[in-house]
């Protein structure tokens, strides 16, 4: 019969350390992938600031076009 104790099925502290290292590796990979995909708030804030600036530029261009059409 297999003995399962605090350290898991391996029965040693090395098995526990290996499990912890694997969990940390998976978390690190997930965080890295999320950062690269700009899912984190800082990337979205920068993108939002660029979109807001573009919207303001478009509003200004539309206003200029409207004024030129009124002159004609």
PETA-V57571 format. One record per run of one state. SS is the DSSP state (a for helix, b for strand, c for the rest). FROM is the first residue (numbers start at 1). TO is the last residue. If there is no record, write none. Layout:
ss & from & to
SS & FROM & TO
SS & FROM & TO
This chain:
ss & from & to
c & 1 & 4
b & 5 & 5
c & 6 & 7
b & 8 & 8
c & 9 & 12
a & 13 & 36
c & 37 & 40
a & 41 & 71
c & 72 & 72
